Amino acid sequence: MLKLTALFSRPAVTVPAVLVLIAPASLTLLAAPPPVRAQAPVEGKTLVVGSPGTQAILPPALPWAGKSRSLLVPAGDPWVTPFEATGGTHTPRYDATVAWLRKLADASPRVDLVSLGKSAEGRDIWMVAASAEGPHTADAFRESGKPTLLIQAGIHAGEIDGKDAGMMLLRDMTVRGKKGDLLAGANFLFVPIFNVDGHERFSAYGRINQRGPAETGWRTTSSNQNLNRDYTKIDTPEMAAMIQALVDWDPDLYVDVHVTDGCDYQYDITWGYNGPHAYSPNAAAWLDTYLTPRVTRDLKALGHVPGPLVYPVDPLGTPSRGIVESTFSPRYSHGYGDVRHIPSILVENHSLKPYEQRVLGTYLFLESTLRVMGEHGKELRRAKETDRRQRRDPVPLDWKIPDTEPATMEFLGVKSRLIPSAISGGLQVVWTGDPVTEEIPVRVQSEPAVAVARPRAYWIPPAYPEVAARIEQHGIRVERSEEAQDVDVRVYRLPDAEPGASPYEGHMRVSPGTPVPERRTVHFPAGSVRVPTDQPLGDLAVLLLEPGSPDSFFQWGFFLGMLQRTEYVEGYIMEPLASRMLAETPGLAHDFQEKLRSDPEFAASPEARLRWFYVRTPFADTRWKLYPVAREE
């Protein structure tokens, strides 16, 4: 067991005072306060983040007395959730969660449990399907004419607020009969624990920056994969199950519930989605028009402080210099939903707010969302289908902040100060717990950084079955050739492509450099896969197969073989051949001398000089650094 006594018993370090500098109202550089000695943990006791013995580690908690506490039922209620039974301090383990949900399904004809598949360690990934009438199948949900909401909790199993909130809401919509009208307007799908193996890595030491629950799961899976980076590459059985669920059930709104890792501010429930500039502009407009105003109003009415996603520009994590509104790529849940035209929201509850407050705010978010869908489901479905009919051209591959004056917003922050740190040698941010309201800039990633013309189709040779299989896993329509054929296509040469220095999410990422297009007639053997882009998931196909896309299979390292040189030449062969080439090829000597003059590193390398000649012979491998997926234009 980890003991922190040694850390807390070291002599205090006195830091000299420094001059006050000009800074924003909520961020002042001040003299260091007198050193505070944290009390050592009691011998034999674990140190639980959020417990009375560790409050000094976290910034001061803001006072809260929200009316949403009226949603809680007493411990003696026959349908009390495990969260409520502990006074809002604990979350149940996997088995206890499933047992409670089974009991609910047995008691209510409105609820069924559906296994989406099994994790790497063999646990079922359960989804609850709830509606006002049965059966609870994907076909029945589609035929009902009602919109379907899919709530996902525990993709990062330490961030488990959505599980306990969803269990309470399910109870109230079914066996308690208080909010059954919600299911009259919309169908409800609920994944209480997505990362089931990470959830059972259960401990008091999972989230040092989070106020509860007392014990919780781990961020990544049993193979150390972050599921919220796996939507495009589909490495894990968990993600394969979720992608299949999105294909089969095709929800009208997809909400992924997280908890922040970041700075201090007044907001307790924050959320965001890719804006109307991105891949699903009509869905974003519906979220702007119908959902965000209503959910904001409902949360405020019961004492919560709703707000936007907070990603500070300042590397120290203080929002005073502004925040960034990112356009998320499809490796992330709501970025993936945006590209496949499922309206999608990322909820980020504030980690420094108490667990009970976060869970109750999440309950209200889900309840309000269901009401909005019931009232404006037709508009939502119309927006979704309109986005799926669009064929954007060119297709953005990545996004940047435009070089224009940013908009501003009134930000509900918390005052902070900077003090010199004797530990890091830099500056330490100290949050004071004092609320502050200030006007800050908001920089939106709304301009395409890279875009490509939309091809008619992509061609994948049969030598890459794994890539073709994952394309099909996404639900993208493909055509398999039964006979060999020659096709006029555009291919990319990637002369500057290089693998990264270290692994990331189980892969060696690859930088494509600047792709150089070439026109060719390519022979595609029988079994080659043609991926047309004139389909609802055509945008997703482009982002998966264009090497310049940050979430392409190329950049995830699925084509490492094309970077390997497999034929070489010895110097005793190349020396006389190079002399002959210089003598017989007009202009080659000039080009060689120019290369020597302009590139000292090249000039100093005998191997590079000989290779320069070798690649200009017909013996060199013409497929080296040639991306094998072709564009049919």
C-alpha positions, 0 to 999 in steps of 0.5 A: 500500500502506498504510504505518503507519510514521508512526503508530508514529513519533509521539512517545509521549504521557504520560498522568497516573495516576488514582485506583483506583475500585471495579470488578469483580474483572476490571476495574480502573481503574489508572494508565496503564503506561509508553508502549510504542513499537511497532516500525515495519514493515520497509520494503517489507513488508506488515503482517499482523495476527497476524504477529510484527510486529503482536502488540502490537496484539492482546491477549496470546494465552492458551496452548493445547496442545489434543489436537485437533492430532492431527486434522491430517495432515502436509504430505506426506499425499496428502489434506492440505488447503491449510490443513494444508499451510501449518501452519494459518496460511493459507486457500485462495482460491476456485479452490483450494478448489473444485479440492480439493473436485472432487478429493475428489468424483472420488475418493469416491462419497460426495461430490457438488458442487451449484451453488446458483446464481451470485453477482453476479460470476458465481461458483458458490456450491458446496454439497457433498452427502455421504452413505453412499449415493447419489444426492445429491439433496434427494429422496434425502436425504429418503427416506433417513430420516436427518437432514440437517445443513447447515453454512454457512461464509463468510457473512462471508468474513473469518470462514472457519474453517468452510471449512477445518474442513469440508474436513478433516472431509469428507476424514476421513469419505470418502477416509481412511475414519476417520470414515465412521460419521458418514455412516451416521447423518446426511446432510451438506451443506456450503457452504464459501464462501457469500459467494464474491465477498467471499471473493475480495476477499482481503487481509492487511487484512480483519480487524484484530481476528482472529488469522489466517488470514494473508490472508482475504476481506471481510465483505460482498458485491461490492455491499457487502451483508451477507448475514447481514442479508439473509435476509428481504429477499432482495436478493442473488443469493447469498441467493436461492440460499441460501433456495431451498436451504433450501426444496428441501433442508429440512435438519434442522439449520442451522449458520452458522459465524462469528468474533467481533468482540468482547472477550477471554475464555477460550472459543475456540468459542461458540455459541447459538440462540433459546431455548424462548420463541421461535418453535421451542420444541421445537427449542430443547429438543432443542438444550438436551437433546441437542446442547449437553451432548454438544458441550461434553463433546467439545470439552473432552475435546480441550482446547478451552474451549466457551462461550455467545455473549458480547454484553457489556452494558458499552459498553466491551465488558467482560463483568463487568457481564453479557452479553445472550442475544439473541433474534435476528430473522429477518434473521439466519441462526439467527433466520431458521431459528427462524422457519421452524422449521429448528433453527439454530445460530450458531457464533462462534469467538473472534477472538483465538484462533489460527486453527489452534485455531479451525479444530480446534475447529470440526472437533470441533463439526461432528463431535460434531453429526453424532454427536448427530444420528445418535443422536437424529435421530428426536427432532430431526425430531419436534421440528421437525415439532411446531414446524411444526404449532403456530400461535402466537397472539398472534405476537411481533414483537420481544423485550425483557429482562424486568424481573426479577432476571437469572440468573447464570453462572460466566464464564471471562473474562480480566482487564482494566483501564481506562486514560485514552486521550489518543487518544480522550479516553475510557477504553481497555480493556487486556486483560492475558491473565490468566484469571479466573473470576467470576459474572456476570448473564445477561439474556435477551431472552425477553419479547415487546416487541410482539405481534399477534393472528394473522390468518387471512390477509394481502392484498397488492394487485397494485401490489406484485409485488416483495413478493408475489414475495419472499413466494413465494421464502421458500416461503410458500404464497400464493393469487392471486385470479383475480377482483376481490373486496371483502373485510372487513379491518383495515388500519393507518394509520401517521400517524407513519411516517418514513424513517430518516436514512441508508441501511442494508443498501441500504435506507432503513429506515422507522419505523412509529410506532404503527400505528392499526388501521381496519376497512374493506371493501377492493376487491382487484383480480384478481391480488391475493395472499392469504397464509394464516397457517395453514401451517408458515411462517405465523409468517414471513409475520406477521413479513414483513407486519406493519409493527410487525415489525423485519424486515417489508417495510414497515420495510425500505422496500418501501412508501415510496410510501405516505409520499409526499403527491401532492395538495396545496391552495393557501392562497388556496383553503384559507383561505376553506374553513377559515373555512367549516368553522369556521362549519359544523362543530360542535366544530371550532373547539374542536379547532382552539384546543386544537391551537394551545394544546397544540402551539406548533410547530403554532401557529407554522406557517401550512402546518401549520395549513392542512394541519390543515383540509385533511386534514379535507376529502373532497379529502385523500388517504385512502390517504396513510400507509395501509399497503396490506397488509390483515389478514383476520381 
